[in-house]
């Protein structure tokens, strides 16, 4: 049972009917996912990423090597020197 119909334009665009937008909770700028299942197409709101997914994307090699306090202090000193060095 379909709840609405859309027509495909010559440029391959469609309008998402208001009933479907309300049901999915989407609006301007929302991202929709399209999947083909046999002879059917499933359209759904794109899922959000978990903090774990974001962390893996930002740090693909895993956590960095632990550093000693002296190493961190030396890194800060070098950074300050480089930022405030006379040119």
N, C-alpha and C positions, 0 to 999 in steps of 0.2 A: 504494500500500500504506500503510495507516494504522498508526501505532504505538500509538494510544490513542484513547479516546472520552471526550467530556464531554457533560453534559446542561445545557441552558440553563434557568435558573430563571425564574419569573414576573417577577422584578425585572430580568431581563436579565443575570444574573451566571453565570459559569462557573467551574469549578475546573480549574486546569492540572494534568494528570496528572503524577505523580512522574517518570515516564520522560522526559517532555518538559522538566520543570524541570531534571533532571540534564543532559540533552542541551544545553539552552540555557545552562546555568550560571546560573540565576536563582533567587532566593529572595524572602523577604518584602521589600517595598519596591522591588523591581526594576521597571523600566518596560519594557513590551512594545509594539512597533509592530504595527499591523494594516494590511494593504494588501489591496485587492480586485483580483484579476487574473482578469478574465473572470468565470467562475462559481466561482472558487476564492478562498479567503482565505488570505493568507500572514501568519503570526505570527512575529515575530523579536524578539530582544532589541534594545532601542533602542541606537543607536550612541553612542559617546562623542564629545565635542567636542574638536577639536584646539585647541592654544593660539592658533592664528591665528583660529579661529572665535570664541573667547572675547574676543580682542583687538578684533576687529571689532564685537562686541556692546557692549563697554565704550566704545570710541572710534569711533563711526560716522563722524565727520567727519575721521578721519585724524589724523596726528600734529599736535601743537600747534606754534605758531610758536616758533622758537629764541629764547632770551633771552640777553642779555648778563649777565655776572657782576654788574654794578652793579644791574641790574634785580632779580635774585634777592636780593641783599643788602637792597635797599630793601623788597622784599616781606616778607622775614623781619622787618625792623625794624617795619614796620607791623603785622604779626601779633602780635609780642610786645607792642607798645604797646597794641593793642586788648585783649589778654588780661589785661594787668596794669594797665590804666587804673583810676584811682580812681573809684569810683562815688558 
